Every structure is written in C-alpha cells, then in structure tokens.
Amino acid sequence: MADVELLAPAGAFDTALAAFDAGADAVYLGLDAFSARAQAVNFSPAEAADLIAVARAKGRKVYVTFNTLLSDAELPEAVERLAMLEELAPDALIVQDLGVARIVRKWFPSLALHASTQLVAHNLEGVLALKELGFRRVVLARELPIADIRSIARRCGCEIEVFVHGALCYSLSGLCLFSAMEKRRSGNRGRCAYCCRLAYTDADGRRALPFSMKDLRLDDRLDALCEAGVASLKIEGRMKSALYVASVVKRYRELLDGVPPQTSREDLESVFSRATTHLYADGWRQSAESVIDPVNLGHQGTPVGTVKRLTKDRDGRIWLRFHTTRALEKHDGLQFASAGRAPAEGGRPLGMGIGEMRLAISRTPVFTVKAGSDVEVEVSDPALAEALSAMLQQEGGGSAAQIEVRCAMSNAVKRRFPAPSFRAADYPGASRLDVAVRISPEGVTALAGGETESIPLDGVQKANHPERTEEAVRKCFAKLGGTGWSLGSLTVDDPEGLFAPASALNELRRRLVARLEDAKARRRREKVETVVGGLDEVGRLEPTWSALRRVAKIRLDQTPPPGEWDEVVVAIGHEGELPSRFGAETRLALPVFTREEGYNRLRGRVKTLLRAGYRRWEAADLAGVRMLKSLGVDDLTADWSLYAFNSVSEEALAELGVKRCVLSPEDGMASERVGHCIPAEHLVQQSTPLFISVTRPAAADPSRLADATGGEFTAFLLDGLWVTTRLSPRTFAAPENAMRRVDLSWDPVEVPARQGEGFLV
C-alpha cells in the first residue's frame, strides 16, 4: 500500500508541519481567499511558499484549494492569486469553478488541476468529462461505495482521490444550498453555516439533529480501497487542530505501512470524535441510524468506564468513582453521557478536567493511574456534581450503569505529537538561481535570471588563498533560506585573484535577490494585466438576445402551470413513464445524480427518447453533458447545478456545446454580472433544494421540520434522493427583459410510509 498517497488537511502552518512529521505524503491548504474553508486560519502567500519549500526538502507535496465559485467581480483578484501561485508552483490546485479551471488551462498551464469533490463526480462519465477538461485528478463524491470506486478508478485513466476520515456533509457536496438560502452564507463560496448540525423539531414536537452525520472512518477498509486503484486517501479537517491531524495521519500511516499500530482508535477519540460510520463504502442500502447521530453533537471522547457512584467525604468534597479501562493522569479531560438521550442541551456532554485523583482504595492523591484501576476523581464544580447526581437518579434506583465516563483529552497522546519546529533559513526555495559572479578591481558583480547587481570593493587587495575564493562565494550565495530561491549553478570569475570580504558578498546576494523579486513582481503584474484584459474580451450578450422569455420546468407527474410558456422542460428521472403525453418540442432534463450501476440504464432511456424524436435536452451535471453530446444532441442547455457563476464558467460550458444555462438560486448573492456569454435564465419561482442527499433524515416524520428561527421545511424522496426544501416555494427577482424560469420540479412529494431507507432506486 506504499504507493497510495496519504493526504492530510492543513488549516494552518503548524498543522501542515505536524502532518508531515506524522507521515503524510501531501497536504492540502487554502489561501486567505477563494477557499471552501474561509473560517480556517489558512495561509498567507509567504507561508505557502515556506511550506512548499519544506515539502520539496522532505519529498512531499502541497496542494492548494482554489475551490469556491467566483463572481465576475472577483475574477481579477483570482487572476492575481493564480499568477502568484504559478510562481510558488504547488503540486496542484483543487478547483470547483469551471471558469477558474478554464483560466488555469489557458493562461497558467504549469498548474496541475484536481477536481474538487464540490464538482459532484459520482460516476465514470462524470470523471471522464472532468479528465477531458484537463483535470489530472478527481476527488470523488464521498457517498460512493467501494464497488463503484473500483469500477471508476480502473477505467477512467486519471488519478482518483477519496475521503477516508473526518466530518461528512449531509448533502451531496456542491449541491448544498441550505446555508446560502437560509443564512446568506454560501457553502459554495466558503462560508458554510453548518445548517446540517442544527436541531429541528418535527410535527410531533420531537427535537433532534436529523441531518447531523456521523464522522467517516475507513481505517478498516484501506486494503479494499488500495485494491480498487485509488491514488490518494484524503483526511478531512482544515478546521481541526494540529494534534487532531497528526494523530489521525499517524494512525493511517501505520496501517498503510503495515507496521504494528501504536496509535489506536481510542487515541483518536480522545483528541476529537463523533460517532463514526463507513457511510456507503459497503453498499448503498444503509439505514439513517447507521450514518446519522440525531442525539449527540461535537466531541464525545473515548469511553473509559461507567460511573459507580458519587460520594461526599467529611470535608464536603464530592468524589466520582469508576473503573477505568484506560490509563489516566492529572489534567486529562473527562466527559459524561447517558446512553440513549442527549447528555446536555445541544447534544454536548457534561465534562471536567481531572484535578485531584486517587485510587479507590486510598485517600492519597496520585498523578497517574493504570488501565484497570478503580479510581476516584474530585468533582469540584457544584453545578456539575448536581447534574451528575440528577443523571444517576434519572437512571432509576441510583443505578449508574448507563452513565458513561469518556476521556476527552489525553495528555499522554498530546506528548506523542510535540509541536514541530521550523526555521525558514533551513529550507531553500523552489526557484532555482543560477549565478555568475565576477570579481574585479571595480567591485563584485553578480548575474542571475537576466538581472545584474554590483557592489564596489573597499580597498582592493589580493587574496591570501585565491583557491578558496569560489568556496567563500558559494557559502555566501547559498544563504537563500526564506527567500523562495535556492542556489543552482555557480561560476566565479576572479582573474586577478582578488579578495572579496564576506560582508560584501552577503550584501551583493541580498541586493540581487531584491532585484530578482522586483523583476518577478513586474512580470507578474504584466501577466495579470494580459489575462484580465483577455477576460474582458469574453463575449457578452445583451439581455434582449432572444424572444424566448418564459420557461417552465416540471416533473413527469406534473402539468405545466397556467399561462403561456415559450418552452416547457420535463425532468424524466430514472424510472417511470416516458413523456409520451408531451410533444417532441418539449425539452427533456436529465437527473442531477446517477449511480454508476444505473448509468447504462439511464443512457438507454435517453436513446429511446431520441429515437422518439426528442432532440432538446437539459443536463444537470458534466456527466449528462458528456452523455448527450456523445449521442449527437446539439440543442443542449444546462440547469443551475452546473453553476455558471461567472462569464468564464459560461464560456467553459459553451465550449462543451451548451447553448443556454440556468443561473443558480444563490447567483444573486454574488456581485452583479457585466453580462453573459451564453443566454441565461433567471429563476423566479422554485422550491429550492436546500439539501440533496442519498440519506434519509433521522426523523420519524421528516415531512414537516422546523428550526429555532421558525423556518418550516419538508424532506421527501424524489427520484432516489432525499430532498429538503422550505414548505412554500421561493420567489426571486429577475432583471428587466431577462428570461424567466418557473421551476416546479423540486416541489415536495408525499413522503413514503416506509421508514429508515437510505438511497432508493
């Protein structure tokens, strides 16, 4: 398994260093803009340069996340960042926006492209479409079974990356609009408000966390994933601490290397843990309860015992007794939870740090206890003591069998992962500097990268040991740590055998580097101006481009809304009747998600309809675009889920043969566009899908849910996916003379009586 890359998150510089020290082959990080984790610490360009230098020295890799959707107004700044990244030369960019990918391909081809999981690649056709767009690697949707991953990886001809550990989104990544529409914080633009972690109340008044996913953990599925042909195993967690990342990396590194593991699951749980799941790695049909924890929220710790009793000594101090299955020490953190119910408001357990601790058979304080000991710890907080006492009484008869004690912070684990040290001077930069130095009576001159710098010599004199001059010059010019440069070749021309003091050589090096940096900045500015000028030349259409004004989209089971419509779009779904009651002039729409095993069936369905004369089609993902083009469809439009968020992404779609697009419901949250390079429809009514998921919400009746602000929602099964919307459709404003679309295709349907299902076909 040594050939499989272990990829770790790096939300901050120290986290990246910790990941490398723990055995990560690569890290992924975000800069301070255009990153899907805008709330992480993230990296400055200088820090990114330093980390890339560290990675080069260690034989590791650095990937930069450039994975948000951009507005037209943001493109000039994005170009500046891309020009800077071109100089830094990370090993790849992780990208969601098709416009950004097009800019990189056209103007920054030295930057390799990885397709973000936000691009919702979930079948072979989608991966092939991304490969044809220039992506070297594709990060698959998290939900795929290993059987599907194997089928894709062995036939796609590009690298496949999969998540193996960390937090999960309830919605398919890239198709979550809940945060954007309800909180005005777009997850697609790096500002997710984590609405899936909020509590909701159902129609019967029951309050729970119906969308709160357990954490992914595939440490016992690594052999199968490696055998499937995966190139990279990815750990989630750019918002997590350096300790979390280091401990998880160490666990997976030990397993991949086949060495006896020293880092246990319990160690990881002491750092951070929710309940864990294999998600759909073993197959599509999983119950909601196997992937969602509707009760607990946040860090739970690792179980170490159960409470035996609370006692008060004659000094009035309260002691909690339990039998610990794990070694503990003073200042470790403990949490307490009662099985089967939320341990505290919001699902967060009660907790404390170990202050005073003793063996149950002794009154002598101890610093550590071994696993297997009966131990007592002092509960110094009266409120906590009262709460624990109440929990015991609620269990009935004073029995504490269900009150778990968990270790939520282990000093022993922390000591295994000391904070890494870093000194920029120890790491030469990524830019090679070939230097020619000449020493003459007029002074010392250095030439590198087309730039020349000179410095006069004060009191010219012969060198006592001219044979050592080249070594002295090399020593001075090798001091490039922290500059972004590293010394390549060095030639020294000293025909008269003159002495050049180290102080002069060091000053010459500093001046030369400054001149090179100025020249680099100048070239970067010139390139940015050229690229931005090229973006301004992207063709843009006036709003009056066509007489087509009103479009309605419906499902097969619906009829068009009243009124005159210039075009009707019908979503055909994966199953059910063919649209024989609609004329061949109707535009037919493909689904947004098709499992790998169901793709050929969908393709056959499309071919049948093409033979019946239906030539107008709409795609909802890149897989659909590729399929339709391969079947000879010329009249092709794109739904909102293809995210034509800026004029360059529209241009990218146009290059794929798309003639018209639908703007995203969250498009209005970005800056106003200058115009469009293909015709664009504006939504004016839609039951906007806030979540689109393969997982049923963990609620007895998900058809009516309310949040703490009074918002009312419904979740229902539609074409094999669980869709969550507001109870009432949304309406949107559209510019004057713009094309308008009324989209009824996401309107709620009756929730089936059958409960507990995951993905259904």
N, C-alpha and C positions, 0 to 999 in steps of 0.2 A: 504493500500500500504506500510505499515511499514516494511513488511518482504522483500521487494525488496531492494537490496543493491544500494546505490548511490556511484559511483566510480569516483574519481577525478584524474586529472593528477598532477604530481609533478615534474617539471623540476629542482627545487632547494629546499633546505631545508625549507626556509621561505614560499614557496608556499605550501608545504605539511602541515605545521602548520596552514596556513591560511585556507586550505581546511578542516582540522579537526575542526577548530573554526567555520566555516560556516555550518558544519553539514554533511560532507562527512563520509560515513561508512568505506571507504577504499580509499587508494591512490595507484597509480602505478608509479614507478620511474625506472630510468636507472642508472647503474653504469657508470664509465668512460671508459668502453669498452663493446662491444657486445650489444649495444643498438641502436634501429632503429632511435633514435633522438640523434645522436652523437654531434649535434651542440647545444643541450641544455646544461645548466650548469652541470646537472647530479650530482651524489652523490659519495663521497668517501666511502670506506667501513666503516670508523668511523662514518660518517654522517648517513649512512644507519642503523648502529647499534643504534645510538641515536634515530632515528625516529621510529624504531621498538619498542624501549623501551617506547617512548611516546604513540605509538599506543596501546601497551599492557595495559598501565595505563588507557587509555581512552576507552578501549574496542573496538578499531578499528582494521583495517587490513592493511597490507602493501604487495603489490605485486611487484616483481622485473621483469623488462623487460630484457629478455636474447634473444632478438628476431631478430637477424641477421643471415645470412648464414655465415658459417665459413669455412675457408680453412684448409687443413691438418696441415699446419704450425702453425695455431692459436689454435689447439686443446689443446696442453699442457698448454697454458695460460688460456684457458677456463676452464680446469680442476682445475687449482689453484683457479679461481674465484668461481667455484662450491663448492669446499671444504670450502672456506671461507663462502659462503652463507649457507652451511649446518650448520655451527656454528651459524650464525646470525639467522637462522630459520625464514625467511619471510613466509608469509602465502601461497605464491605460486610463481612460476616462469612462465612468459609468454614467450612462445618459438615458433619459426618458424622452425628452423633446425631440421630435423628428427634425425640427428646424435646426436645433443645435447640432444634431448628427450631420445634417447636410452642410452646415458651415464648416465643421471639422473636416469632412471629406474633401471639400472644395478648397479650403484655404489653409488648413492645418493638418495635412495628411500624415505627418510624422506621429500624430497622436492616435494610438490604438483605441478602438471603441468597444466597450462592453455594453450590452443591452440590459438596462435596469429591469428588475422584477416588476417595476411600475408599467412596463410595456406589455404585461399580461401574456407572456408566451406560455401557452399551455398545451400545444400540440406540435407535431413535426412541421406542419405547414407554416405555422407562425414563426418557428425558429428558422426555417429556410427563407422566409420573407426577410427576416432581420439579417441573416447572413448576406443576402443579396444587396441589402442596404449598406454593407460594409462593416457590420459588427463582427468582431473576431470571436467574441464570447457572448453567450446568452445566459442570463440569470433566470431560471425557470420560475413560474408561479409556485408558491410554497405548497400548494394543495396537492400536487401531483403524486400519485402512487409510484413506488419504485418500478413497477412493471412499465408504466408509461415513460418514466425517466430513461429506463433501459432502451425502450423502443426508439425514443427520440435521439439519445446520445449515439447510438450505433449507426444511425442513418443520416445524421444532419451534416456531418463534415465540418463542424466547428466545435469550439470548446463549450462545455456545459457546466454551469455552476449551480449548486443547490444549497439551500439553507439546511443546517443540521441542528442548530441550537439557538434558543433565545425566544423573545417575545413574538407573538403572532398577531396579525390583524384579523379581525372578524371578516371584513370584506375582502374580496379579491383585491390585491394591491394594484393601485392605479384606477380602480373602479369605485373608490370610496368618496362619496360627496357629502357625507353627513357633517363633518367638521366645517366644510366650506359653506354649506347651505344653512346650517343651524347656528354656527358660531362665528361665521365670517372669517374663518381661519382655514385656509385651503391646505389639505394634506398633500395635494399635488404640487403645492408651491412651498412646502417645507414647514407649514405652521399647524400641523395636526393638533387638535384639542382633545384627542383620545376619547371621543364620544362612546366608543365601544366599551370603555371601562366605567361608564356611569351607571347608576342604579335607575331602574324603571319599574313602574307599578302596572300590573296587569288589570284586567277588567274586574277581577275579584278582590282587588286591593292588596295583592301579594307583591312585596317589594323584593327585587333580586337584581342580579347582574346578568341578564340573559345573553349578552354579547361578549362577555369577558373571557377571552380564550386562555386556556392553559398555555404554558410555555412549551415550545418544541424541544424535544431531547431525543436525538437519534444516535447516541453513543453506542447502542447495541445493534445498530443497523449499518455500521460502517463497511463491513465486508460486502454486504449486498450493494451498497452504493458504489463502492470501488469497482466491483464486478460489473456493474451496469455501465461503466465507461465515463463516469463523472470526472471532470478535470479539476474541480475546485469545490471544497467543502467550506461553507460560509457560516460564521458565527454572527448572530445579530447582537447589537448592543452599543451603538455610538453614544448613547446617553448613560452608559454604565461606567462604573469606576475602573481604575487600573487593576485593582485587586480582583474584581469580577472577571475581567478579560484574561488576566494572567492565569487564574485558576482554571477557567474553562479551557483555555488553549492548552494548558499543561495536561489536563485530563485527556483531551482528544489527541494530543501529540503522543502520549504514552500508548494509547490504544492503537494509533496508526503505526507506530514503530514496533509494536508487538513486544514491548518490554513490560515487566510486571508493574501494574499501575500503582503509583504511590499517592495519586490524587483520586479520592473516592467521590462518588455522587454525594455522599453526606458532607464532604468538604465543600463542594459547590453549593449545596443547600444552606450551609452556614453563612455563605457570603451573600447570596441572593437566590430566592426560589419562590416561584409559584408552583402550583401543581403542574405536572408535566404530562405530555401526550406525544404519541407518534403521529398525530394528525391523521393523514390519509396515506401514509407510507405503505401500509399493509393492504390497502384497498379502499374503494370509495365508500362502502357502506359502514359508517361508524355512527354511533348514537351521539346526540348532542352532549350527553353527560360525559362521554369519553374525551371530548375536546374542549368543553366549556366548564369553567368553575363559577357557578352562579352565586356562590356564597362568599368566598374569600377574595381579597384584593391586596396586592402588594406582597412584600417579603414575608414568607411564612417560617423560614428556618427549617432545621432538620430535627425530627423527633429524637429525643434522648431519654424519655421516660414518661411516667404518669404521676400525678400528684397523689401522695398517700394521705397527707393531712396537713392542716395548718395548726400550729400551736403557739401559745404565748408563754414566755418564761416569766419568772418572778420579777424581772426588771421591766416587764411590759413590752419586751421586744417580740416581734412575730417572726416565726420560722416556718418555712415551707419545706416539707420532706418529700423526697422522691428517690427512686433508684435510677441512676444514670447509666446508659449504655455507651456513653462516650466520655472520654477524659475531658474534664473541665478545669478552668483556672479562674482566679480572681479577675474581674473586669470583663469576662466573657458576657455576651448578651443572651438573655432568655426571653422567650415569648410563651404565652399560654393560650390555648384554644380548646374549645369544647366541640367535639365532633358533631357534625350534622347541623350546626347553626352558626350564623355569623358571630365571631368572637367579640366584636365590638361594632359600633356604628361605622358604616362604610366598609365593613369587612376586614378591618385592621385589628390584629390581635393585641391583647394586653402584653406589656413587656417591661423588662427592667435589666439593668446591669448587675452582675454579681458583685456585691460589696463585701460582706463578710460571709464566709462559708466554712462549714465544719462537717466532719463525718458524723453520721447519726449517733454513733456510739461514744462520741466525745464532745466536750464543750470547748476544745482547743481550736482556735481559728487555723485554717490551712490555706495555702496559696493554690494548690492543685489537688485534684482527686482523680483516681484512675477510673477507667471504664469498669462497670460492675459494682460500683460503690453505692451504698445508701448514704445520701448526702442531705444536709440541711443548709438552706441559704436564707439570709435575713431579708424580710420584706419590710424595707424602711419607709415606704410610701403608704400612709394610712389609706388613701383612696384605692390604691392597688390591692391592698390587703382586704378591704371591704368588697371590692369587685370579685376577687378570687373566692372569698367566703360565699358570696352570693352564687357564684357559678357552682360551687360544691353543693350548696343547698338545692339548687335547681336540678341537680342530677338525682336528687332524691335520697333521703335517708343518710345523707352525709357521705355517700359513696362517691369517690373521685375517679372511678375507673376510666371515665371518658375525658378527663381534663389532661390534655397533652402538655408536656413541657418540651420546648424546642430550643435548640441552640441557634440563635440568630446572628451571632458574631463570635468568631473563634480567634483568639489571639495567636494560637498555635498555627492556624492557617495563614494568618497575616504575616507571621515571621518567615514563612516559607517563600514569600514573594516580596523581598525588600524593594524599596523604591530604586529604580535604576538611575545611574549617574550618566551625565552627558557633558562633554566639552567639545564645542564646535571645532576647536583647533585640531582635534584628533581625527577629523574626517575631511579629507579633500573633497572638493565639489565635483559636480558631474561634468562641468565644462572643461575640456582639455585645453591646456595652454602650452603651445609650442613657442619657446622663447629663444631669441638670438641676442646675445649680449656682446657689446664691443667696448673695450677699454682703451682709451687714447689720452694723450695729454690734454685734450679739450674737455674730457669728462667720461662718464659712463652712459652708454645708450642701450636701451632695450627695445626690441621689436617683437610684437606678438599680435596675432589677429588683425593684421593690417594697421595697427596703431603703433606709434613710436613715442617714447618718452626718454628724456635725457636729464642728467644732473651733473653739474661741474664737480671736479675734484679739487679739494682744498690742499694745495701743496703737493704737486705731483712728485712721486718718488718711485724708485724701483722696488719691486717685491723681493723680499729676502728669500722666499721659496716660491718662485713662479710656478713650479709644478703643482702647487697646492691651490692655485687661484680658481681653477674650474670647480674643485670640491667646495671652496668657500662660496662661490657664486650659487652653486646648486643648493647649498644649505640655506642660503637666504631666500632664494626663489621658491623653495619647497614649502615655505611657511604660508600656505594658502588656505588653511583650515578656516571655515566660517565665511569664506568669500564666494563660494559657489564655483570656484575654479580649482583645478588640480594641474600640477606640473606634468607636461608630457615630455617632449624632447627639449634638450638644452644644448646650445652651441655657444662657445665662448671664444671670442677673437681678441687676443691680447698680444699683438705683435711685438710690443716693446717691453713686455714683462713688467707692467706697472702694478702698483699696489692700489687696490680699491678697498677702503675700510668697510666693515660690515654695516656700519650705520648708514653709509651712502647707498649700499646695495639694498638694504631694507627699505629706505626711503624711495628708491627707484622702483622697487616692487610695488609699494603702496600707490605711488603715482600712476604706474602702468595699469594696475587693476582699476583704479578710479577712472582712467581714460577709457578702458575697455568697457566698464559699466556704463559710462556716458554714451559710448558708441552703441552699445546694446540697446539702451533706452531709446536712443534716436531711431534705430532701425525698427524697434517695436512700435513706436509712435507712427512711423511711416506705414508700417504694415496695417496697423489698426485703421488708419485713415483710408487705406486702399480697400480693406474689407468692408468697412462701414459704408464707403461710397458704393461698393458693389451691392450691398443690401438695399441701398436706396434705389437701385435700378430694378429691383424686383417689380415685375408688372403688377399694377394695382388697378382694380376695376371701380368704376363709379357705381353708386348704389342703384342707378337706373339701368343696369346692364341688361335686364330681360323683362318681358311681360309676365313671367311666372311670379305670382305673388303669394298665393295661399296654398299651403301643403298640409295634409292631414296624415298622420301615421296611426295605424290601428293594428290589432291582432286578428288572427283568422276568426276568432269567435266574436268579433265586434263588427259594427257597421259604422260607416263614416258619420261624423257629426253633421247636424243640419247645416246647410249652406252650400255655396258654390265653391268648389275646390279645383284648383288648376292641376293638382296631382294628388293621388292617394297612394300611400306607401303601406304595404301589408307585411307584417312580421310573420314569417312562415313557421318559425320554431323548428324543433327536431322531429316532432311526431304530429299525428292528427291529419285532418283533411287537407287536401291540396286546394289551392284557391280557385276552384273552378267557377265559383259564383262571381269572381272578379274578372273583368276583361283583360286582354293581353296588354292593354296600355297601362295597366297598374304596375307600379314599381314594387318589387318584392325585396324584403330585407332579411339578411342572414342574422343568426343569433350572435350574441356577444361572447359566448363561451361554448366551446365544443370539445368534449373529451377526446383524447387520442383514439380510443376504441370506437367512438361514434363518428369520426370524421368521414370515413368512406361512405357511411350510410347517408350523411348529410350531402356529400358530393353527388351520390346517386339521386337524391331528392332534387337537387338543383338541375342535374342533367335531364331528368324527366320534365321539369318545368320549362327548360329551354326548348326541348322538343315540342312542347305545347305552345310555343310562341312567345313566352315571356322573355323579353330582351332588356328590360330595365331593372337594374338591381342596386341594392344598397348594402354596403359592408359595414360591420361594426368593429372589425379588428383587421390586422395586417394579414392574418391567415385567410380571411374572407376575400380581401382584395386579391391576394395571390391566386386563390382558387378561381375566382370569377374571371380574372384575366387569362388564366390557363384554359378556360372553357370558351374563350372567344367573346366575352362580354365587353362591349365598347361603351355602353351607356351605364356608367358606374358612378355612384355617389357614396359619400362617407358620412356615417352617423357621428354624433357628438363624442362617442367613446374613442375615436381616433385623434381627438384633441388637436384640432387645427387652431392652436392658441395664438399663433403669430403668422405673419405673412410668409416667412420662410418655411414653416411647417406646412402651410397651404401649398407652397411651391413644391415641397417634397411629395405631397400627395398627388399633385398634378403630374409630376414625373412618373408616378405609378399608374397613371391613367384615370385618376379621379376627376370627374367633371364638376362636381359640386360638393359642398360639405355642410354639415350642421354644426353650429357653434355650441360649445359646452355650456351647460346651465351655469357654470361658475365663470364663464368667459367675461361677464360684466364686472367681475371683481378685479380684473387686470386693467391697465391703463387703456384709454381709448385707442383703437387702431387708426392708422393712417388710411387704410383701405384694405382690399382683398385682392389676391392674385387669382383666385377662382371664386365663382359665385358662392355665397354663404347664406344659409338660412338661420334666422333668429327664432329661438323658441319663444312662444308667447303663452303656452299652457302646457303643463306636464306634471304628472305625479312623479316628481324626480326621484329616481332610485338612490336613496341615501347610502344603503348598504346593498351590495350584490354579492352573495355568498353561496358556497356549496354546503353550508352548515345551518341546520335548523336552530333558531334561538332556543335557549334553555328556559322556556316558559311554557306552562301548561296550556295557556291560550295566548299565542303571540299576535292574535288578530287585533288586539287593542292594548297599546302600551303608552304610558305617559311618563315624561321625565319631570325633574324637580321644578322646571320652569312652567309647567302646564302644557308643554308641547305634546300633541297626540299623534301616535304613529301606529302603523299596522305592518306586520310581516306576513308574507304569503308565498306559497310555492308557485313559481311561474317557469315553465319550460325547464324543469330540473334545477332551478336555482331559487334560493330564498332571497326575496326582495323586501327591503324595508323602505316604506315611504311615509309621508305625512298622510293623515286620513283624508285631507282635502287637497285637490290639485293646486299647484302653484301657478301664478301668472307672472309674466315678465314683460317689461317694456322693450320695444324694438324701435330702432331709428326709423325716421320717416322714409317711405319708399322702399324699405328693406323687405326681403322675402320673410314671410312668417310661417312658422310651423306650429300646429297643434298636435301634440304627441299624446295619444291615449294608450299607447302600447304598454306602458308601465302602470296603468290603473290597477288597483287591487282586485284580486280574485278571491273567492272563498277559500279559506284555509281548510285542507282536508282533515277529516276526523282522525285519520291515522297519525299517531304521535311518534316522536322520537327518531324520525328518519334524518339521515344526512342527505347526500346528493342522490336524487332520484332521476331516473330516465323515463 
